Amino acid sequence: MLTIEMIRKYSIRFISAASLLFFIVSCNNSVYYEDIKHINNSKWSSKDTLFFHFTITDTIQPYDFGVSVRNTTSYDYQNLYLFITATYPGGNWSRDTAECILAASDGKWYGKGMGKIKDSQFEFRKGVRFRKSGNYTIAVNQAMRQETLDGISDVGIRIMKASPPSR
């Protein structure tokens, strides 16, 4: 039999959980696209390309691009260089290089997480406007000097609707 104290306790937990869920959902309403690709056995070859596909319909809206990296503490480097290639409707493309700083020079990991897994978020580009509506592809490759990296388990792309610049 439930007592009044138990009902009150569970009600407070339910309201707290519902409020937290509402807060999380309302804070993420500007996410336009997000996807994370898993890297098998946390071993990423420079020949293994991660593909992200999305469609743009609004060419006036500015977007902010971010990169997510999940690494293990067995990763041997402080940073991770990425080749990021964007393919546009019509087949044109552009390539850029991004550096993701994962750890301080003393070896302390910047990413969040407990134990051996660290999650990091990096801003890549701000205020990007797409010239054409249509299907886009982002291809991501590791660009380190080592052929296969051990300790990178997931890489993702996040596209957020940016606030238009104030005039």
Secondary structure, DSSP 4 states (H G I P E B T S, - for coil): ---HHHHHHHHHHHHHHHHHHHHHHHHTTTEEEEEEEE-GGGEEETT--EEEEEEE--SSS-EEEEEEEEEETT---SEEEEEEEEE-TTS-EEEEEEEEE-B-TTS-B-SB-STTEEEEEEEEEEEE--SS-EEEEEEEEE-SSSSEEESEEEEEEEEEEPPPPP-
